[in-house]
Amino acid sequence: MRKLLPLFLAWVLAAQGVPKITADYQKIEGDVLIAKGDVEVNSELGKLYADEMEVNLKTGDVHLRGNVSVILPSGFIAGEEGFYNYKTGKLRFLKVWGWLQEKFFFQAEEVKANSRKEFSFKKIWFTPCNQSCPIWETRARRGKYYRDDHISLWGTVLKVKGIPVFYLPYLYYPTPKKKRKTGFLMPKFGHSSNRGYYFGEDFFWAPADWFDLTLSYDYMSQLGYMLTGEYRYVWDEGNYGNLRASYFRYWDGATDYLIKGREIHEFGRGWRLTASADLVSSYKFLWNISTNYFRIVQRFFYSSLYLTKSWEDGSVVARADEQKSYFLGKEVIFRHLPEVNFTVTRKRLLGNLYFSQTLVASNIQEISKKKKQRLQRVVWKPYLVYTLSPAPWINIDSKLGFHLAYYTQQIKDEKRIEEPLRIFAYSYTATITGPIFYRIFSTPGFKYSPRFKHVIEPSVSVIFSPNYDYFPRIVSYDGYDYFPSSSHIRFSLTNRVLAKRKIGDERVPSEILSLSVGGSYYPRTENVITPLGLPVSHNFSSINFDLRFSPDDTISLYWMGQYEPYDKYFLFNSISLGLRPRGMPFYISGNYFTTKSVFEEQSFISNQMRLAGGLTISPLALSLRGFWDYDIKNRKTRQYTVIGVLNLQCVRFIIRFAYMPFRKENYFFNISFSLPQVGFGIDRFGG
């Protein structure tokens, strides 16, 4: 009979709407239920626990005392004393501590809850750090927590290691499930010799999942201030874009601007519209203010609009664009207003006979400080190609090509004149690739690969073309204007080494080494123009070298060179090396590029050695990256930059130092930091 009493009491309480209660001892005195010892109550918020509890059966008020706690669907709250009403669902705890959303740890004088998704706090201490001594915390007069969304705090003091750092009248802190949320990002600050003291702040607005906007303000004590707006959107896989526009105002009233972005829209059936821009008001603006060396040496800027239609073996492209170049202290603008290109890549006509063609119509403007030129052209290049492979070790291609063109201007006596130029030319090319020789080397005891394959692949092209005198008279802008202007021979020899590398659980043939050597022979040199638009002065062209070595994903080597056999020097050398040892905390990459040039200024960007590297120190949660650029010709350091990222418990610091001795104001120092779930702005001058 005694065992049936708790069941009978629970049945009576359930009939009155009282939630299920379990305890070591329960009794009812009038309208009050008293429970003691391991009290557990099922509520709408979660399970409530306490040592003692009193329930007013008329009002629904529940009073909990001693080790009071509630287990929520995504959190835990404990306090000295608690009040709950099972009829209204309202909860109030006093002298509280706990955690929410797995990462939000807090203490508060009081917590109130009207539902599982909304809590309010009074005199709250808050941090996402789970260490016993968190590196940072916030203290606020009051706050609100919205489950799976954010925490709002009013009258907030941010402390780092117990030291007050910022006072914020309002702090909006998104939850881990909200990766994009409206609010202010963490500020960034620093100092440089040209900017003076520097401060930047960003406001991030995310009105929808597919769209967001960032508004920024940058203050520089020695220069002025900059306002920036940047939007990003992804409507679907074929429609997305971003645009960043900055307006800079100097303290003396002068202004500059930066615009950079890209838009892509697909209309279906292969149609696509692409708009892009990278514009500056003046090259001097970037030279004096930018902190990114690669951005400073950028000499070309553009804006463009492309409308394209693609199908299996062809495409149509219509474009309108402007390209602005800064070189040797001069600004030159090229515009295509517009240009239309119709291309057939490789359409089979019969058997091994294929047809391809390029048709381009252009309206080109060239604008400099001294003059403005305009050129219209129509160029049609149809080709008939016949391929033949009489044996697996040899391939033969025959190509008959035509060049029909009309230009509204031409060059005579090294001057550009307003006189039309009409061209009708043809050429025939026969290319033999082979005989291809190879040998397989078995290395059964070698772990890297049980077999290697060495392939030798010679290639010879014989180009027959009458000795046309048209081509030196072309006002040339790009590859559309090139066509063989004289008979010549192209030759190359390629060596390849392949290995059976283990990728995953299988061994896959992979090319680990290739070396190509090639050039051209011209029986006659009069009126001959190369694909680069340069005249030929000797029968033999430069000798081109191409070396690639990549035994695995940890090391890569690439070398390109062009050797002048008559003058006995390298016209240019380009070497790239990358090293990222597997399992090691560092990587190294290097680039070496040098070229012969009569322009002194060109050596600034064309004769360079660049080293880059990174190091990760896991015990210190520190990663470092560095860049060093060296002017080979003048034997001077052009710049070095060090970027450090320190994840110090729950704070992420980014420190950047750049030194550029070629500028009068030559150094820059910047520091930015972020808290978990709170982003930080970028350096908009860096590109």
N, C-alpha and C positions, 0 to 999 in steps of 0.2 A: 504493500500500500504506500510506503514511504517513497518508493521509486516512481510511483505514478504521479505524485504531487507535482514535481517540476514539469512533467508533460502536460498535466491538467492546467497548471498556471500559464504555460506557454500558449496553450490553446485559447485560454481566456483572454490573454494579452493580444494575441494575433487577431482575435475577433474584434478587439477595440482599435486595431490599426497600429499597435505598438510594434516596433521592429523586434526581430529575434534577439534575445539577450541570453547569454550564458554566464554563469558565475558560480563560485563555490557556495555562496549563500544568497538567497533571495527571499524577500517578504514584502507584503503590501500592507501599509498602514493608512487607511482611508483612501485618499486619491494619490498617494505617494508610494512608488515602488522603490525599495532599497535593495541594492546588490553590493556584495563585497567579495574580494578575493578573485583575482584573474578574470575581471569583468571584460566581456567581449560583446560589442553591439554591431549588428549589421545596419549600416546607414547608406543613404544614396551616394555619399562622398566616398565611402570605403569602410573598412572595418575600424571601429573605435576600441581602444584598450585603456583600462585604468585599474587602480586598486579598489576604488569605491565609486559608487554611482547612485544618484537619486533621480527618479523620473516622476514628473508631475503628469499623471495620466489624463488630466483635463486639458492643460495648456500644451502638453507635448514637450515641455522644457526638460532637458537632461543636463545634470550637473555632474562633472567628472572630476575626481581628485586623485592625486598620487600616480606618478609615472603615466601621465596621460599621453596618448599618441594616436595617430590615425595613419593607416597605410592607404595611400592614394594609388590610382592606376599608374601614375608616373612620378612618384615621389613619396616622401615620408615627413610628417610633422610631429614634433613632440613638445610638451610644455608642462608647466607646473599645475595648471588648472584649465579646464575646458568647459564650454557651454554649447549645447546642441539642441535644436528643436526639430523633432522628426516630422512635424506637421508642415513647417515652412522650409525645412532643409538648410537653415542657416547654422553656421558654426563659428565659434569664437574661442581662440586659445590665448592664454596669457603666458608671458616670459617663455618665448618659443625658440626652437632651433629645428633645423632639418635640411632637406634638400628637395629640389624639384627638377624635372626634366633631366635627371641623371648627372647634370653638371652645375646646377645652381645651388650653392650652399649659403645658408642665411641664418641670422639670429634676429629676433624682433621682440619688441615689448608686447605687441599684440598682433594677431592674425585673425582676419574675418574671411569667411567664404560663404557665398550664396549658391555656388554650384561647383562641379568638379573643374570647370574651366576658368574660373575667375576668383582671385584672392586679393585682398588688400592688406597692407602692412602699415604698422606705425613704429617709427624709430627703428629702421631696419639696418642691419649690417649684411653686406652681400658680396660674394666673390664666386667665380667659377673655378677657382683653384682648389684642388683636393688635397694639397699638402697640409701638414699639421701647422706650419707657419706660412700661410700664403704670401706671395710677394706683393700682391696688390689687393685692395678691397675698396668698397665704396660704403659710405655711411649717408643715410638720407632720412629726412623727416618722415616721409611717407612714400609708399609705393604701391603699384598694382602689378599682378602677375596674370597674364592671359595664356592659358595652356596652349602649347604648340604654336605660339605666336611671338610674344615679346614680354619684357618687363619694363615698366615705366617707373622712374624714380624722380622725386621732386626734392629740391634743396640738397643736392648731392656733393659730397666731398670725396675726391679720388685720392687715395693714399697709396704710396709705394714704399714698402718696408716701414710702414707706420708714419711716413712723412707726408703731409698734405701737399699735393702737386697741383690739382685743379679744383676749382669750385665750379660746378655746373648747376644752374637753376633747374635743368631738366636733363635727364639721361634716358635715352631709348635704347634698350639692349635686346636684340632679336634672339630667339631660341635657336638651338642647333638645327631644327627642322626648317627654319626660315633662312635660307642662304642669301636671299635678296630681300632687303627690307629698307623702307624709307628711314632716313635719319642722317645725322652728321657723322662723317668719318673722322678718324683720329687726325689731329693736326701734324704738320711737319715743319721743321725749322732748321736753320743753319746759318752759315756765313760764308761769303766769298769776297775776293778782292774787287770784283766788279759789281756785285749785287749789294754788298753791305750785309746788314742783318736781314734775314729772310724768314718769312712766315707764310704758310699756306693752309687753307681750310677748304673742305669739300662737303657739299650737301648732296646726298644720294636719294633720288626719288624713284620708286618702283611701283607705278600705278597698276601694272599688269604683269603677268608671268612672261610675256613676250616682249616687253618694252621697259626701258629704264632711262633715266636722265641724271647727269651729274653737273652741278653748278659749282664753280670754284672761284676762289679769290686768292691771289698771290700778292704779297706785299714785299717790296725790296727798298730798303731805306735809301740806297744811293741812286736808284734808277727810276722807280715809279711803281705802278701796280698793274696787274693783269686780271681780266675777267675771262673765264672760260666756260663754255657750255659743250657738253658731249652727250649724244644720245646713242643708244644701241637697241636694236630690235632683231628678233628672229621670229618671223611670222610662220614660216615652215622651212623645209630643207632648201627650197628654191627661191625664197624671198627673205633677205636679211640685209643688214647694213649697219654702219656706224659713221658718225661724223663728229669731229672735234674742231671747234672754232675758238680762237683766242684773240682778244683785243688788248693791246699793250699801250698804256699811256705813260709817257715820261713826265717827270716833275716839271720839265720846261714846256710842256704842252704838246710835244711831238707825239706821233702815234705809229704803231706797227701792228701787223696781224699775222696769224698762223692759221691755216686751214688744212685739215687732213682727214680723209675718210673714204669709204667705199660702199656702194649700194649695188645689190643684185636683185633683179626681178625676172621671174620666168613666167611667160604667158601661155605656155603649152605649145605642143607641136614643134618643139625644138627652138622656139623663139626666146631670146634672153636679152635683157637690157642691163648693161653694166655702166655705172658711173663711178669715177674715182678722182681724187684730188690730193695733191701734196703741194701747197702753195705757201709762199712767204712774201711779205711786202718788199723785202730787200735781202740780198745775201749778207750784207753787213750786219743785219739784225741777228741772224744766227751766229755769225762769226764772233760777235761781241758778247752774246748772252748765253748761248747754248752750253750745256755742261757735258754733252755727249760728243766725243771726238768724231765718231762715224757720221754723225749728223752735220758737224761743222764742215767736213771735207766733201759732203754731198754737193755736187755742182749742177744737178739737173732737177727741175721741179715741173709739175705738170697738172693739168686737169683734162679729163677725157670723158666722152660719152660714146659707148659702143652698143650697137644693135646687131645681134647675130642670129643666124638661122642655120642649124646644122642638120645633116642627114648622113646616111651611111658612107657615101663616097664624095661628099662635097660640103660647101658652106658658103654663106653670104655674110659679109661683114660691112656695116656702114659705121663710120666713126666721124666725130668732130672733136678735135682736141687742141690743146696748146701746150707746147714744151718750151720751158724757159731755162737757158743755160747761162752759167756765170763762169767765164774762163778768161784768164789773162786780164782781169779787171774789166771785162766787157760783158754786157748783157745782150743776149740774142734770143729772139722769140721765133719759134716755128709753129705754124698753125695749119691744120688740115680742116678746111671748112667747105665741103666735107671731103671724105674719101670713101669710095665704095669698092669692095673687093669680092670677086666671085671666083671660087676655087673648086676644081674637080681634082681630087687627090689621085685616084688610081681606079679607073673604070674599065672593066674587061670588055673588049670589043669582040674578039674571036680567039679562042685558044689561049696562047700566051701573049697575045697582043693587047696592050692597054693604052688608054688615053688619059692624059692629065693636062690641066691648063690653069693659068692664072690670068685674070682680067682685072685691071685696077684703073680707076678713074679718080684723079686727085685735083683738088684746088688748094695749092700750098702758098702760104704767106711766110716771108722771112723778114723780120723787123729788127733793126739794130738802131743805135743812137743816131747814126748818120743817114740811113736810108731804109726804104721799105720796098721789098721786091715781091712780085706775085708770079706764080708759075702754074699753068694747067698742063696736065699730061694725061694721056690714055696709053696704057701698055697692055698688050695681049701676048701671052706666051703659051702656045699650045705645044704639046709633046706627044709623040707616039713612041711607046716603049715595048720592045720585044725581049722576053727573057728566055733563056735556054740553059738547061743543065744536063749536058750529055753524060755526065758521070757524077757520083756523089762528091768527088773531090775537086770539081771545077764548076764555076758559074759564069755565064756570059750574058751581058745586058747590052742591047743596042737601043740608042735613043736618037730620034730625029726631032729637033726642036726649032721653033721659029720665034722671032722677036719682031713684033709689029708695034710701032710706037709713034706717038705724036706729042711734041713738046712745043709750047708757045715761046720758049726762049732757048738760046744756045750760047756756047762759049766760042769766041773767036779772038785770036791774039791775046789770050789770057784775060779777056773781058767778057762780061755777060751782056748780051745784046738782045733787043726785042726782035727776034727773027725766028720763025717757026723751024723746027727740026723734025723731019719725017724719017723713020727708020723702017727698013724691011731687011731682015737678016735671018740666016739659018745656020745651023750647025749640026754635025753628026758626031755622036760619041759612042765608042765601043769600049766596054769595060770587061776585062777578064779578071776574075778572082780565082786564083789557083795557079798551078796545082797546089792543093792543100796537103801538107805533110804533117803527120803526127806520130808520136811514139808514146807508149804507155810504160811506166816504170812501176813495178810491184814492190811495195814496202810492207810486207805482212806484219813485221814487228813494230811498226811505227804507229803510235797511238793516234797521232793527228789525222792520218789518212793511210789506208792500206794500199792506195794506188794514186799515182799522179799521171797527168796527161799533158804533154807538151805539143802545142799546135803551132805550125809556121804557115802564115797566110799571106802570100804576095798578091799584089793587085796592080794592074796597069790599065790606064784609061788613055785612049787615043782620041783626041778631039780635033775634028776637021772643021774649020771655019774660014771662009775667005778673009783676007786682010781688010777689014772694014775700017774706015776712018771716021765713022759716026761717033764712036764711043768716047773719045777724048773731048767731044763737043757737048756731051750731055751735062746738064746741070743736075748732078746726082745728089739724091738725098738718102736712099736706102737700097736694099737688095733688089727691089723691083727693076732698077735701072741697069743691073749687071747682065751681061751676055758675053759669051766668048767672042773676042774681037780678032782672034788669030788662032791658027792651028798650033797645038802644043800637046805635050804628053805629061800626064800625072802618074806618079808611081808611089807605092808605099809597101812596106814590109812590116807585118805584125806578128809578134810572138805572144802566145798565151800559155799560161800554166793553170791547169784545173786540178782540183783535189776533191776527194770524196769526204767532205766535211760532215761531221755528225751534228745535225740540227734536230733537237728533240730526241726521239727514239730512232730516227732514220738517218742514213747517210745520203747526202744530196750533192751532186756535182756542182762545184762553185769555182768561179774564176778568182784566183788569188793574186795573179800577176799578169800584166799585159804591158807590152812595149811596142809602140808604133813609131816608125821613121818614114817620112815622106817628103816629096817636093814636086816640082814641075820643071819641064824643059821647054823653052820657047825657041824654035828655029829662027824666028824674027822677033825683034823687039819694038819695031815702029808701031805706034798707035795701039799698043797692048795695054789694057787696063785689068788689074787684078780684082777679085771679089771685094776687096777692101777699098776699091776706087783709086788705087795707086798705080802709077806707071811702072813698067818693067825696064830696068836698065841693063840687065845681064841675061844671058841665055838660060842660066840655071837660076831658079828662084831660091829663096831661103829654104833651109832644111828644117822641117818641123819635127819635134820630138814630143811624145806623149807617153808618160809612164804612170801606171796605177798599180799599187800594191796594198792589198788588204787581206791578210791571212785569216782574220776573224774580226769580230765587232769591237776588239779592244785597241786595234792599231790600224791606221790608214796613212798612206803616203801617195801624194799626187804631184807630178812634175810636168810642166809644159815649158817648152823652150823653142826659140826660133833663131837659128844660126845663119849668119851671112857668110857663105863660103869665100866670097871675093874679098870682102873687107876683114874677114876673120875675127868676128866678134858676135856675141849673142845680142840680137835685137831686143829680145826680152827673155826673162827667166821668171817662172812662177812656181814656187814650191809650197805645198801645204802638208803639214804633218799633224796627226791627231793620235794621242796616246791616252787610253783610259783602262788601266789594268783592272782585270776582274777581281773583285773583292777588296780592292784598295780604295782608300778614302780620297784620292786625288785624280785629277785629269790635267793634261797639258796639250795645247795645240799651238802651232806656229805657222806663220805665213811669211814668205819671202818673195818680193816682187820688185824687179828692176827693169828698166827699159831705157833705150837710148832716146834722148829728146833734146831738141835745140832750145826748148823753152825752160828757163830756170824755174818758173813757178810750177811747172808740171811735175818737177821732182818732188814737190810737196806731197802729191798724192800718188805718184807713179814709181817712186823708188823708196820702198818701205820694207821694214821688217817688223812683224807684229807677233808678239807672244801673248798667250792667254792661258790661264790656269785656274784651277779651283781646288779647294781643300776642305774636307769635312772632318771636324773634330767632335765625334759623337759624345764623349764624356762631358764636354763643355757645351753641347748643343749649339755649336758654332760652325758656320760655313763661310768660307772666304772665296772671293773671285777677284782676279786681277787682270789688267790689260796693260801692255807696254808697246808703244809704237816708236820706231827709230827711223830717222831719215838717213838712208845709207849714203846718199851722195854727199850731203853736207855734214854727216857724222854728228847729228844732233838728236837728242830725245825730243819727240814731238808731244808725247803725253804719256802719263800713266795714271791709272784709275784703280782704286781698291774699293770693293764692296763687301761689307760684312753683314751677315744675318745671324742674330743671337736670339735663340728661343730660351728665354730665362723664365722657367716655370710657365706661368700663364701670360707672359708678355713677350711680344716679338718685336725686336729692335732691328732696324735697317740703317746702317751707317755707310755713307758713300763719300769718298775723298777723291778729287780729280785735280791733277796738276798739268797745265799746258803752258810751257815756257815761251811758246811762240806768240802768246798774247800778252798785251801790256798788263791786264789784270788776269793773273795766271792760275789762281787756285779756287777751288770750290769745296765746301763741306756741307753735308746735309745729313740730318737724322730724322727718321720717322719711326713711329711705333704703333702697334695695334694690340688690342685686347681680343680674346677669343670672340668670334662672331662679329667683331667690329673691324671693318677694313680701313685702309689708309690710302691717301691720294698718291698719284704718280708725279714725277717731274715732267711737266709738259714741255719743257725745253729740250728734254732728252730725246724726243722723237718717239 
